[in-house]
Amino acid sequence: MEKANRIFALAVGLMLLSGVAHANKADDDIRITGTYSDLYWNDEGGDLLGTEVRIVCGHDHYQGTIQIAEGGITDLGVFDVVLPDTGKIVFDVPLARYAGRFVGKIKQNRLVGTLTFKSRPGDPMELSLPKKRSYWDN
């Protein structure tokens, strides 16, 4: 009987350890899809400010949209997301006024990185956008 109890205890222990390993793996898996936004309406100035990026899963790659507001609204820019083996997220912004390249990553539920503009490479925009509902969903 004692041998059966030890085998049972060992089996329970192994199941618990495998559950912990599985939970840790899930924590390491980063889901990049979603909306990352700091867009807000400025009541004082009466205008829209901020940036919103949405990343979705396409047929065989990720795609996204970006909208940048500096007092007025812009059209959406649609882009393909590149995921190099470095763990970074890279995409080219196709908006005429804001054309450039974003390089960053998902960190603590935020899209964090740098948008370098073609027209002013010495004046990049640092972004740290929380993952949340779209401004337009409110």
C-alpha positions in Angstrom: 0.0 0.0 0.0 2.9 2.4 0.8 4.4 1.8 -2.6 1.1 2.7 -4.3 1.0 5.9 -2.3 4.5 6.8 -3.3 3.7 6.1 -7.0 0.5 8.2 -6.7 2.5 11.1 -5.0 5.1 10.9 -7.7 2.5 11.0 -10.5 0.7 14.0 -8.9 4.1 15.8 -8.5 4.9 15.2 -12.2 1.5 16.5 -13.3 2.0 19.7 -11.2 5.5 20.3 -12.6 4.3 19.8 -16.1 1.5 22.3 -15.5 4.0 24.9 -14.2 6.2 24.4 -17.3 3.2 24.8 -19.6 2.1 28.0 -17.7 5.6 29.4 -18.1 5.7 28.7 -21.8 2.3 30.4 -22.2 3.8 33.5 -20.5 6.6 33.6 -23.0 4.3 33.4 -26.0 3.5 37.0 -27.0 0.4 37.7 -29.0 1.1 40.6 -31.2 -2.5 41.0 -32.7 -4.6 43.8 -31.2 -5.0 47.5 -31.0 -2.3 49.7 -29.5 -3.4 53.3 -29.0 -2.9 56.5 -27.2 -5.4 58.5 -29.3 -7.5 60.9 -27.3 -9.7 63.9 -27.8 -8.2 67.1 -26.3 -11.1 69.1 -25.0 -8.9 72.2 -24.4 -7.7 72.4 -28.0 -10.7 70.7 -29.5 -8.7 68.2 -31.5 -7.6 64.6 -31.8 -4.1 63.7 -30.7 -2.0 60.5 -30.6 -1.3 57.4 -32.5 -3.2 54.1 -33.1 -1.8 50.9 -34.5 -3.9 47.8 -35.2 -2.2 44.5 -36.0 -4.3 41.6 -37.4 -3.5 38.1 -38.7 -3.7 37.8 -42.5 -3.6 34.6 -44.6 0.1 33.9 -44.2 1.4 37.0 -42.5 0.5 39.9 -40.2 -1.0 43.2 -41.5 -1.8 46.4 -39.8 -3.1 49.9 -39.9 -1.8 53.1 -38.4 -3.4 56.4 -37.8 -1.6 59.5 -36.5 -3.4 62.5 -35.2 -1.6 65.8 -34.4 -4.6 68.1 -34.1 -6.4 66.6 -37.1 -7.2 63.2 -38.4 -5.3 61.4 -41.1 -6.3 58.6 -43.4 -5.4 55.0 -42.3 -2.1 53.7 -43.5 -2.2 49.9 -44.3 1.0 47.9 -44.0 2.5 44.4 -43.8 4.2 43.5 -40.6 7.7 41.9 -40.7 8.8 39.7 -37.8 12.5 39.1 -38.1 14.0 36.4 -35.9 15.2 39.1 -33.6 11.9 39.3 -31.8 11.3 42.8 -33.2 8.2 44.1 -35.1 9.0 46.1 -38.2 6.6 47.9 -40.6 6.8 50.6 -43.2 4.3 53.5 -42.7 2.8 54.4 -46.0 1.3 57.8 -45.0 2.6 60.7 -47.2 3.2 63.1 -44.3 4.5 60.3 -41.9 6.2 57.9 -44.3 8.9 56.0 -42.6 9.7 52.8 -40.7 8.7 51.5 -37.3 11.0 49.2 -35.4 9.9 47.9 -32.0 8.5 45.1 -30.0 5.7 44.1 -27.7 6.7 44.8 -24.1 4.4 44.5 -21.1 1.3 44.7 -23.2 2.5 47.8 -25.1 3.8 48.4 -28.6 7.1 50.1 -27.9 9.6 51.4 -30.5 10.7 54.1 -32.8 9.1 55.5 -36.0 11.8 57.1 -38.2 10.4 59.4 -40.8 11.9 59.5 -44.4 11.5 63.3 -44.5 13.1 63.9 -41.2 15.3 61.0 -40.1 17.0 63.0 -37.4 13.6 63.5 -35.6 12.2 60.1 -34.8 8.9 59.5 -32.9 9.2 57.3 -29.8 6.0 55.3 -29.3 4.8 53.4 -26.3 1.2 52.4 -27.1 -0.8 50.5 -24.6 -2.9 47.5 -25.9 -6.5 48.5 -25.5 -9.8 49.2 -27.3 -9.6 51.5 -30.3 -10.4 55.1 -29.7 -13.1 54.6 -32.4 -14.8 51.8 -30.4 -15.6 54.1 -27.5 
